[in-house]
Amino acid sequence: MLLHIVQGHMREAQTVYETLQEKFPAESNGHEFSLIAKIFWDEYQLSKDIEKACANVISIADEHQEVLRFLGSDYHNSWKDIMYKSEDICPFK
């Protein structure tokens, strides 16, 4: 979704956003990521400011560090795992 937005492909970004919302409803595995996408999408639709939308996402990730676990860290049980930080979820500042 972010890549499409940065490239100016809003139709494709919206398709990705809608797919995330459809495939990961509340109480489903992966719902955390559809919530993060919604937080980003809602702010971006209002402000058209990718940095502001990322700041909202980073703030939520700071409060809910468990979402980082699924990206890498100890979740995949590999010596090569990356320890992600909240800022890694949305790198535009």
Buried (B, 14 or more C-beta within 10 A) or exposed (E): BBEBBEEEEEEBBBEBBEEBBEEBEEEEEEBBBBBBBBBBBEBBEEEEEBEBBBBBBBEBBEEEEEBBEBBBBEEEEEEEEEEBEBBBBBEBE
